[in-house]
Amino acid sequence: MKNFDIKISFSIMAFLIILVGIFQSWGVALSILNLCLISAVMSMGVNIQWGFAGLINFGVMGFLAIGGLATVLVSVPPVYEAWSAGGMGIIISGMFIVLVIFLLFYLNRILKDYRFKNYIIFSIIILSIILLKFISGPSIDRIESIDAATSGFLGGMNLPIVFSWFVGGLLSAGVAFIIGKVCLGLRSDYLAISTLLISGIIVSIVKHEEWLSRGVKNVIGLKRPAPYEINLQSSEWFIKLVEFLNTSKLSKIINVIEREDLLKELVINSSGIFVKLCFSFLFLFVLCVLLYFSEKALRSPWGRMMRAIRDNEEAAKAMGKNVVKQHLFIFMLGSAIIGFAGAMLVTYDGLFTPSSYQPLRYTFLIWVMVLLGGTGNNYGAILGGFAVWFIWIESAPFALFLINLLTFQLDEGNEIKSHLINSIPYFRYLMMGLGLLLVMRYRPKGLLPEKIISK
Amino acid sequence: MDFLNAIILISNFIIVPAITYGSQLALGAIGVTLIYGVLRFANFAYGDLMAFGTMIVILFTWYLQSKGITFGLLPTALLALPIGILFSIAISLFFDKTVFEYYREKKSNPVTFIVVSLGIMFVLNAVVRIIIGPNDINFMDGHKFIMKAREFKKLTGLNEGLAIKSTQVITLITTIITCSLLFYFLNKTKTGKSMRAYSDNEDLALLSGIDPKKIILLTWVIVSILATVAGTLYGLDKSFKPFTYFNNLLPIFAATIVGGIGNPLGAFYGGFLIAFSEIALTYAYKKFFKYLLPESLEPNTLIQFISTDYKFAISFAILVVVLIFRPNGIFKGKVI
């Protein structure tokens, strides 16, 4: 029964995407597929935290932003002028921050039972923020003044961009460690609110520290792990391939010039599709590896322990499990996967726009994916990622169809009709909300509920 | 004279704006805290409820304006406010009946409630954007300034001006009236007392014959009133944009928790605390010190603790600090 359910639902998904390919275009279908794959990775990250361990993390947006930042820090060529102008100051401030963090952890340990521990730590944080401003301020000004219109930041390490996915994951895990240390002791709804607010802090740092990320000025033209369309269009083997694939179409045309023109058009069209296909294979590979390992983890003793902690924390504690440590670990693990997905997303877009990180799109939508798909079930999370992203994109044409159906009596220039057609982009929120409410009511465990494995 | 100038400078740029913003946050935070106290969940749809109420107010303001009815010196929106309140009460009760009641009867855990309120958030978000669009709307009419900076300078002969917008005064007066009515209701009337009893200990309250249905209905009514008033005041003071209303939910949450969740008076103070720290920490004090210090000591930097970019982040940081030090909030709230 279990496989049946999964197979059917994923075949429906594949069928829908193929339908889009036939009725709209293959380019659209592939970009939906790619974002579905990325969304599936994101929702798997959240599922590991929420489905496996019952930790409610509303800070998804922050970890995605960190992943995005990693692509900039890793793949962009370094700006040597900026480094020589202010690099030293930044390095010193970075060392200062690390020093302060170590000092805080050290103080936290030795002052364990001291009454004013919290106040001492708090004043050290405030003092170090003020000091940091003095240490880094001048260098930041210098960095941001170099070529402000085109660069004005430190740049990155000029490494292959795929490498940044792992860096994004590691950075996210590091940040998750600090957040987890502070927040994981809180009760579920407080944890939700505080992670949401902390992700707001992270995004505002990414948005406003221009020396680091160019901030609202955006970073465009990031590297790609796939070939560029322009290069493909001029390469011999690709043209041959397109010619070979379209032999029947081309052979119908006798006129040589017309045939050349058609071939050129076909090459241009298929180069875009080819690039997207490259991305699809890459993302699919990532998703499969991730799925393999999280299925293994779910069935391992460790997975059983996590479920035990989720379902009855007290009992797990009594059995000698270190709940605090496991919570912190799984919080870091899930956040690392989210950061990984964030880097993938920015790589696919080819640009990093910090101001686009909004909680609705990057936190709550991912949560809808997990809840809709099925908490605690990896396949469910993937299905949720696919289905929700598909609805998110395809709700516009669907809404247009509905509006036309409902208002067919009204004439073209009617005010209500044109107002509704103008607000089509917002029907997706309506569908998300209704979908979430319906699923929570009638299938509270999601479309593919968690299967309890006895072995 | 320099001392007076410095005081006026601070009042103009910190105290007056912070009192206005603080009142708006306080009204919002009291609403969130009441929902938490009585219904026992954090309502993520609250920001969008504010936007919904304000949207109805705007629509009726336009209607009144098209009929040529205005409120004299005061903004027309105040006339439309009761209708906005009615609509948001209706939609709150509708969602309570169709969505929340089911989970209340099932005694679901708080996370389920949060998730369901997310669903309502999405729906309200869509409804507001579909009806009125995502753009900035300025619906303030009537008299704009009570005191202009230039007039103040002429009047007092000081170097610094103090500008007071009429919306700021309206905000303050409305907040005072609303809050005193609310606290009178909660502390002095029998229904208010039973509401507090229900929030404090549900089982005991039920034993003493308090009707939970009535309490819950009343809570939604009060919350909708607060949300609409806060939303309209914010919209009058700045402007109406659905996205900002959603974003304002975050400092409102911060104010709620800082003041002790479930504690209305704490939420009131929490709102002002957040507003004052947001504005005071991002203000550049250079001019202020110029007035106070002798020339030799004059500062040459801006003396700004944190750049204005981090205005929102300050409230979040305060929240994190409070959560670590006093998880129950500054004023004792519900036990976590």
Interface residues (C-beta under 8 A of the other chain):
Chain A: I56 N118 F122 I129 I130 V182 C183 L186 R187 S188 D189 Y190 A192 I193 S194 L196 L197 I198 G200 I201 S204 I205 K207 H208 P359 L360 F364 W367 V368 L371 L420 N422 S423 Y426 F427 R428 Y429 L430 M432 G433 L434 L436 L437 M440 R441 P444
Chain B: F41 A42 V99 Y102 N109 P110 V111 T112 I114 V115 V116 L118 G119 I120 M121 F122 V123 L124 N125 A126 V127 R129 I130 I131 G133 P134 F246 L250 F253 A254 I257 F305 I306 S307 D309 Y310 F312 A313 S315 F316 A317 L319 V320 V321 L323 I324 F325 P327 I336
